[in-house]
């Protein structure tokens, strides 16, 4: 899934990127590849600056867990206009919370990078979605632990009793 968003800021590039970095770091994103970051200069100064962040494993995971989704975010700063692109990869299907997370993240990133809100305050809605995903993931594991495993043990026990009654 790919989501894109464009917004305007009155902040200069270093301040906008430092606010974006603080916002994304609070959500578990890290600089993807500093060597891939680039900037293009013109007579008026830096015209285009690109930065990338990543969250999750390096390779796409088949796991249904939200924390194992591979996420990549790219920001392009061009004289006050910021283009953002977020990709969330899952090999089989899109996670239920991927769309609301992507839209919330890009909207809150705008508020943080443009200086409308402090990065930690802007990240609150995204953290709520991440916490909801953790609760869902915990419930999924709990169901497996409390239902599937006991059923497997019960079936194994029934097989053992059937075999011992035949012998």
Beta strands, then each sheet from edge to edge (+ up, - down):
strand 1: 2-8
strand 2: 30-31
strand 3: 38-42
strand 4: 45-55
strand 5: 70-78
strand 6: 81-89
sheet 1: 1+ 6- 5+ 4- 2+
sheet 2: 1+ 6- 5+ 4- 3+
end
